[in-house]
């Protein structure tokens, strides 16, 4: 599987099948999944805690660190997909709608190269 050839629907089905095979649906309610997303995001943040911006390239070049970061990102993604399944949210349309809002909120001509 790779990003170029895998659909969001395929990923959602993969997660739904994984959860169903283990009969975890009772535990995968929106509250628990939202908490799991936050917990895994915090674990991702730990890899960058106390680093300066000039140290980030070193993290990207460290195979062990990158492997651990990759796993945390996969955990977050798995819980996001399960959350979307539990809530019946179409991720592609949700992202497209949010980006349309962001496009209006942060017009290119005003925010290019700026964050404020």
C-alpha positions in Angstrom: 0.0 0.0 0.0 1.1 3.6 -0.7 -0.5 7.0 -0.7 -0.6 7.2 -4.5 -2.7 4.1 -4.9 -4.7 3.7 -1.6 -8.1 5.3 -1.1 -9.4 6.7 2.1 -12.3 4.2 1.7 -9.7 1.3 1.6 -8.1 2.5 4.8 -11.5 2.9 6.5 -12.5 -0.6 5.6 -9.1 -1.9 6.8 -9.7 -0.3 10.2 -13.4 -1.4 10.3 -12.4 -5.0 9.6 -9.6 -4.9 12.2 -12.0 -3.6 14.9 -14.8 -6.0 13.9 -12.6 -9.1 13.9 -11.7 -8.3 17.5 -15.2 -7.3 18.4 -14.0 -3.9 19.7 -16.9 -1.9 18.5 -18.3 -1.4 22.0 -15.0 0.2 23.0 -14.6 2.3 19.9 -17.2 4.9 20.7 -16.5 8.6 19.7 -15.4 9.6 23.3 -12.8 6.8 23.6 -11.6 7.3 20.0 -11.3 11.1 20.5 -9.3 10.5 23.7 -7.1 8.0 21.9 -6.4 10.5 19.1 -5.2 13.0 21.7 -3.1 10.5 23.6 -1.4 9.3 20.4 -0.8 12.9 19.3 0.8 13.6 22.6 3.1 10.6 22.1 4.1 12.0 18.7 4.8 15.4 20.3 7.2 13.7 22.8 9.6 13.0 19.9 10.0 16.7 19.4 9.8 17.9 23.0 12.7 20.3 23.9 14.1 20.2 20.4 15.1 23.4 18.7 14.1 24.0 15.1 17.7 23.6 13.9 17.7 20.0 15.4 14.7 18.8 13.4 16.7 17.7 10.3 18.7 15.4 12.6 15.4 13.7 13.6 14.4 13.3 10.0 17.7 11.6 9.2 17.7 9.3 12.2 16.1 5.9 11.1 15.2 4.9 14.6 13.6 8.2 15.5 11.8 8.3 12.1 10.5 4.8 12.6 9.1 5.6 16.0 7.5 8.8 14.6 6.1 6.9 11.7 4.4 4.4 14.1 2.9 7.3 16.2 1.5 8.9 13.0 0.1 5.5 12.0 -1.6 5.2 15.4 -3.1 8.6 15.1 -4.3 7.8 11.6 -5.8 4.5 12.7 -7.8 6.3 15.4 -8.9 9.1 13.1 -10.2 6.5 10.6 -12.0 4.6 13.4 -13.5 7.9 14.7 -14.8 8.7 11.2 -16.3 5.2 11.0 -17.9 5.6 14.4 -19.3 9.0 13.6 -20.2 8.3 9.9 -18.1 11.3 8.8 -16.8 11.3 5.2 -13.2 12.4 5.7 -12.6 13.6 2.2 -15.6 15.9 2.1 -14.9 17.1 5.7 -11.3 18.0 4.7 -12.4 19.7 1.5 -15.1 21.7 3.3 -12.5 22.8 6.0 -9.9 23.7 3.4 -12.6 25.9 1.6 -13.2 27.7 4.9 -9.5 28.1 5.5 -9.1 29.5 2.0 -11.5 32.3 2.9 -10.1 32.8 6.4 -6.5 32.9 5.2 -6.5 34.4 1.7 -3.2 33.8 -0.1 -2.6 37.5 -0.8 -2.7 38.4 2.9 -1.1 35.3 4.4 1.6 34.2 2.0 4.8 33.7 4.1 3.0 34.8 7.3 1.3 33.0 10.1 -0.5 35.9 11.8 
